[in-house]
Amino acid sequence: MTENFKSGFVTLIGRPNVGKSTLMNHLIGQKIAITSNKPQTTRNRIQTIYTDENRGQIIFVDTPGIHKAKNKLGEFMVNVAEHTLNEVDVILWLVEPSDFIGAGEQHIIEKLKTVKTPVILVINKLDTLDNKDKMLEYIDTYRKVYDFAEIVPASALRGENTDVIIDLIFKYLPYGPMFYDEDTITDQPERQIVAELIREKALHALNEEIPHGIAVSIDQMKKRKGRKMFDIDATIICERDSHKGIIIGKQGAMLKKIGTNARYEIEHLLDAKVNLKLWVKVKKDWRDSDYMIKNFGYREEEF
């Protein structure tokens, strides 16, 4: 480790669905944060670690999207995201390419004006532009509304300019020691990542209405003695009896699909065979219950 070693915390903020988790997974080179095109995919603060033994260590804090809350879970998520802004060394703000700054972005700009942390604006989804010259207009639009440390066009999906983002983060990080050893890529417990992977597969498989109202709890996760195999029992919690029927599907087909897709990802994560059993339970209005929100792993005292 050199004396020029830098280390610090970087948060990714942005409205839901702008590609924060996709970008973080790409920068780390491994899937830790779940992705889907549905709002409220990321609910907890996830830390992943990027280490370059010559330059330094970046601890990414992926937060839930900042949005107007509709229930207690929503309030909790927004609180987590906004609370993080003052505690990090660099803020990465992801936006979509546009010359119109909507109410959601205006809300974030107002929040950013209250902090002193350097902000790098990442205009994501560069791959969706037919005319790359339009990007100059979009950069100009944002440059006028806030004094950004840097502005970078990028594509999280294709990995375009992600190396530039890493370079710019190191530019603003303070000098300091490693927080984690170089092999560590996340501080998330395996059980939590497993629960999130199951939730991701449910988000992908189910229709618009249900995903917001589901959580996943891991009832047991045991490694078999002397074998590279895990037995995992998990419960998908939903808010209505009608949702339970949809999650299970005709003759259990939907639940089987969710389980098969989740098992594939979990085996990849654990590098072992997995025997996964899923159940579905109804807990009405759990998203408005403080007790249940905590029970499913969303704990405010961690922040």
C-alpha positions as CSV (number, residue, x, y, z in Angstrom):
1,M,0.0,0.0,0.0
2,T,1.5,3.4,-1.0
3,E,1.4,6.6,1.0
4,N,-0.7,8.1,-1.9
5,F,-3.5,5.6,-1.0
6,K,-6.9,7.1,-0.9
7,S,-10.1,5.7,0.7
8,G,-13.6,7.0,1.3
9,F,-17.3,6.6,0.9
10,V,-19.3,7.4,-2.2
11,T,-23.1,7.4,-2.4
12,L,-25.1,6.8,-5.5
13,I,-28.3,8.9,-5.6
14,G,-31.0,9.4,-8.2
15,R,-34.6,8.8,-8.9
16,P,-35.8,5.2,-9.0
17,N,-34.9,3.3,-12.2
18,V,-32.0,5.6,-13.4
19,G,-29.5,2.7,-13.2
20,K,-27.8,3.1,-9.8
21,S,-27.7,-0.6,-9.0
22,T,-26.6,-1.5,-12.5
23,L,-23.8,1.0,-12.3
24,M,-22.6,-0.2,-8.9
25,N,-22.7,-3.9,-10.0
26,H,-20.7,-3.0,-13.1
27,L,-18.1,-1.0,-11.1
28,I,-17.6,-3.8,-8.6
29,G,-17.7,-6.5,-11.3
30,Q,-20.2,-8.7,-9.4
31,K,-23.9,-8.7,-8.8
32,I,-24.7,-7.5,-5.2
33,A,-27.5,-5.0,-5.7
34,I,-30.7,-6.3,-7.3
35,T,-32.0,-4.6,-10.5
36,S,-35.4,-4.4,-12.1
37,N,-37.4,-1.8,-14.0
38,K,-39.8,-1.4,-11.1
39,P,-39.7,1.3,-8.4
40,Q,-38.5,0.6,-4.9
41,T,-36.1,-2.2,-6.0
42,T,-33.4,-1.1,-3.7
43,R,-34.7,-0.7,-0.1
44,N,-31.7,-0.8,2.1
45,R,-28.3,0.8,2.1
46,I,-26.0,-1.6,0.4
47,Q,-22.2,-1.2,0.8
48,T,-19.9,-2.6,-1.8
49,I,-16.2,-2.2,-2.0
50,Y,-13.9,-1.4,-4.9
51,T,-10.2,-1.8,-4.2
52,D,-7.3,-0.8,-6.4
53,E,-4.2,-1.8,-4.5
54,N,-2.1,1.0,-6.1
55,R,-4.6,3.9,-5.8
56,G,-7.1,3.2,-3.1
57,Q,-10.4,1.8,-1.9
58,I,-13.9,3.1,-2.7
59,I,-16.8,2.1,-0.5
60,F,-20.0,2.5,-2.5
61,V,-23.2,3.1,-0.6
62,D,-26.2,2.4,-2.8
63,T,-29.2,4.0,-1.4
64,P,-32.9,3.7,-2.2
65,G,-34.2,6.3,-4.8
66,I,-35.2,9.7,-3.4
67,H,-38.9,10.1,-4.1
68,K,-42.1,11.4,-2.4
69,A,-43.1,8.8,0.2
70,K,-46.5,7.2,0.2
71,N,-46.2,5.0,3.3
72,K,-43.9,4.2,6.2
73,L,-41.6,2.0,4.1
74,G,-41.4,4.8,1.6
75,E,-40.6,7.4,4.4
76,F,-37.9,5.1,5.8
77,M,-36.3,4.7,2.3
78,V,-36.2,8.4,1.6
79,N,-34.9,9.1,5.0
80,V,-32.0,6.6,4.4
81,A,-31.1,8.2,1.1
82,E,-31.2,11.8,2.3
83,H,-29.4,11.0,5.5
84,T,-26.4,9.6,3.6
85,L,-25.6,12.8,1.7
86,N,-23.8,14.5,4.6
87,E,-21.8,11.4,5.6
88,V,-19.9,10.6,2.4
89,D,-16.9,11.9,0.7
90,V,-18.3,12.0,-2.9
91,I,-21.9,12.0,-4.2
92,L,-22.6,10.3,-7.6
93,W,-25.9,11.6,-8.9
94,L,-27.3,9.5,-11.8
95,V,-29.8,11.1,-14.2
96,E,-31.3,10.1,-17.5
97,P,-30.3,12.1,-20.7
98,S,-32.8,14.9,-21.0
99,D,-32.9,18.7,-21.5
100,F,-35.9,18.8,-19.1
101,I,-35.4,18.8,-15.4
102,G,-38.5,17.4,-13.8
103,A,-39.9,17.7,-10.3
104,G,-38.1,14.6,-9.0
105,E,-34.7,16.1,-10.1
106,Q,-35.6,19.5,-8.7
107,H,-36.3,17.9,-5.4
108,I,-32.8,16.3,-5.4
109,I,-31.2,19.6,-6.4
110,E,-32.8,21.3,-3.4
111,K,-31.4,18.5,-1.1
112,L,-27.9,18.8,-2.7
113,K,-27.8,22.6,-2.0
114,T,-27.9,21.8,1.7
115,V,-24.6,19.7,1.6
116,K,-21.0,20.6,1.0
117,T,-20.0,17.2,-0.4
118,P,-18.6,17.3,-4.0
119,V,-21.2,16.0,-6.5
120,I,-20.3,14.2,-9.7
121,L,-23.2,14.1,-12.1
122,V,-23.4,11.0,-14.2
123,I,-25.8,11.3,-17.2
124,N,-26.5,7.6,-17.7
125,K,-28.0,5.6,-20.6
126,L,-25.7,7.1,-23.2
127,D,-26.4,3.9,-25.2
128,T,-30.0,5.0,-25.7
129,L,-29.1,8.2,-27.7
130,D,-29.2,8.1,-31.5
131,N,-27.5,11.4,-31.7
132,K,-24.6,11.7,-29.3
133,D,-24.3,15.5,-29.9
134,K,-27.5,15.9,-27.9
135,M,-25.5,15.0,-24.8
136,L,-23.8,18.4,-25.0
137,E,-27.3,20.0,-24.6
138,Y,-28.1,17.8,-21.7
139,I,-24.8,18.6,-19.9
140,D,-25.5,22.3,-20.5
141,T,-29.0,22.0,-19.0
142,Y,-27.6,20.5,-15.8
143,R,-24.6,22.8,-15.6
144,K,-26.9,25.8,-15.2
145,V,-28.8,24.5,-12.2
146,Y,-26.0,23.3,-9.9
147,D,-22.2,23.7,-9.4
148,F,-21.1,20.1,-10.1
149,A,-17.6,19.0,-9.4
150,E,-17.7,16.9,-12.6
151,I,-20.2,15.9,-15.3
152,V,-19.8,12.5,-17.0
153,P,-21.9,10.9,-19.7
154,A,-22.0,7.1,-19.3
155,S,-23.7,3.8,-19.9
156,A,-23.9,1.6,-16.8
157,L,-25.4,-1.2,-19.0
158,R,-22.6,-1.2,-21.6
159,G,-19.8,-0.1,-19.2
160,E,-19.1,3.1,-21.3
161,N,-17.0,5.6,-19.3
162,T,-17.2,3.7,-16.1
163,D,-13.4,3.8,-15.8
164,V,-13.6,7.6,-16.1
165,I,-16.1,7.6,-13.2
166,I,-13.6,5.6,-11.0
167,D,-10.8,8.0,-11.9
168,L,-12.9,11.0,-11.0
169,I,-14.0,9.5,-7.7
170,F,-10.3,8.9,-6.7
171,K,-9.6,12.6,-7.6
172,Y,-12.0,13.7,-4.8
173,L,-11.4,11.0,-2.2
174,P,-9.2,11.9,0.9
175,Y,-5.9,10.1,1.6
176,G,-6.4,7.3,4.1
177,P,-6.0,3.6,4.9
178,M,-8.0,0.6,3.7
179,F,-11.3,0.0,5.5
180,Y,-11.7,-3.6,4.3
181,D,-9.2,-6.2,3.1
182,E,-8.8,-6.3,-0.7
183,D,-10.9,-9.5,-1.1
184,T,-14.0,-8.0,0.4
185,I,-16.6,-6.8,-2.1
186,T,-19.6,-6.3,0.2
187,D,-20.5,-5.9,3.9
188,Q,-23.9,-7.5,3.3
189,P,-24.6,-10.7,5.1
190,E,-25.1,-13.6,2.6
191,R,-28.6,-14.3,4.0
192,Q,-29.6,-10.7,3.1
193,I,-28.2,-11.0,-0.5
194,V,-30.0,-14.3,-0.9
195,A,-33.3,-12.7,0.3
196,E,-32.8,-9.9,-2.2
197,L,-32.1,-12.2,-5.1
198,I,-35.3,-14.0,-4.4
199,R,-37.1,-10.7,-4.3
200,E,-35.5,-9.6,-7.5
201,K,-36.8,-12.8,-9.3
202,A,-40.3,-12.1,-7.9
203,L,-40.1,-8.5,-9.2
204,H,-39.2,-9.7,-12.7
205,A,-41.9,-12.4,-12.8
206,L,-44.9,-10.6,-11.3
207,N,-47.1,-7.8,-12.7
208,E,-47.0,-4.1,-11.8
209,E,-49.2,-4.1,-8.7
210,I,-47.7,-6.8,-6.5
211,P,-44.0,-6.2,-6.3
212,H,-44.1,-3.1,-4.1
213,G,-46.0,-5.1,-1.5
214,I,-43.5,-8.0,-1.2
215,A,-40.7,-8.8,1.2
216,V,-38.6,-12.0,1.6
217,S,-37.5,-13.5,4.9
218,I,-35.0,-16.3,5.1
219,D,-36.3,-18.9,7.6
220,Q,-33.3,-21.1,7.5
221,M,-30.0,-21.4,5.6
222,K,-27.8,-24.3,6.4
223,K,-24.8,-25.8,4.7
224,R,-24.9,-29.6,4.5
225,K,-22.0,-31.3,6.3
226,G,-19.2,-32.3,4.1
227,R,-21.0,-31.2,0.9
228,K,-20.9,-28.1,-1.2
229,M,-24.6,-27.7,-0.8
230,F,-27.0,-25.3,1.0
231,D,-30.6,-25.9,2.2
232,I,-32.5,-22.7,2.1
233,D,-36.1,-22.1,3.3
234,A,-37.6,-18.7,2.5
235,T,-41.0,-17.0,2.7
236,I,-42.3,-14.4,0.3
237,I,-44.6,-12.0,2.2
238,C,-47.4,-10.2,0.4
239,E,-50.1,-7.8,1.5
240,R,-53.3,-9.5,0.1
241,D,-54.8,-13.0,-0.3
242,S,-55.4,-12.2,-4.0
243,H,-51.6,-11.5,-4.3
244,K,-50.8,-14.8,-2.7
245,G,-52.7,-16.7,-5.4
246,I,-50.9,-14.8,-8.1
247,I,-47.5,-15.4,-6.6
248,I,-48.2,-19.1,-6.3
249,G,-49.7,-19.2,-9.8
250,K,-51.7,-21.9,-11.5
251,Q,-50.7,-25.3,-10.0
252,G,-47.7,-23.5,-8.4
253,A,-46.2,-22.5,-11.7
254,M,-45.3,-18.9,-10.8
255,L,-43.7,-19.8,-7.5
256,K,-41.7,-22.6,-9.3
257,K,-40.5,-20.1,-11.9
258,I,-39.4,-17.6,-9.2
259,G,-37.6,-20.4,-7.3
260,T,-35.8,-21.8,-10.3
261,N,-34.6,-18.3,-11.4
262,A,-33.5,-17.4,-7.8
263,R,-31.7,-20.7,-7.3
264,Y,-29.6,-20.2,-10.4
265,E,-28.4,-16.8,-9.1
266,I,-27.9,-18.0,-5.5
267,E,-25.8,-21.0,-6.6
268,H,-23.6,-18.5,-8.5
269,L,-23.3,-16.3,-5.4
270,L,-22.5,-19.1,-3.0
271,D,-20.6,-21.2,-5.5
272,A,-22.5,-24.3,-4.3
273,K,-25.6,-26.3,-5.1
274,V,-28.8,-25.0,-3.5
275,N,-32.0,-26.8,-2.4
276,L,-34.4,-23.8,-2.2
277,K,-37.9,-24.1,-0.8
278,L,-40.3,-21.2,-1.0
279,W,-43.5,-20.4,0.9
280,V,-45.9,-17.5,0.5
281,K,-47.6,-15.7,3.5
282,V,-50.0,-12.8,3.7
283,K,-49.3,-10.0,6.2
284,K,-51.7,-7.2,5.5
285,D,-50.3,-3.6,5.2
286,W,-46.9,-4.7,6.4
287,R,-45.4,-1.6,4.7
288,D,-47.2,0.7,7.2
289,S,-46.1,-1.3,10.3
290,D,-42.9,-0.2,12.0
291,Y,-42.6,-3.6,13.6
292,M,-42.8,-5.5,10.4
293,I,-40.5,-3.1,8.5
294,K,-37.9,-3.8,11.1
295,N,-38.7,-7.5,11.1
296,F,-37.9,-7.7,7.4
297,G,-34.5,-6.2,7.9
298,Y,-35.1,-2.4,7.3
299,R,-33.4,-1.0,10.4
300,E,-33.1,2.7,10.8
301,E,-30.7,2.6,13.7
302,E,-28.0,1.4,11.3
303,F,-27.7,4.8,9.8
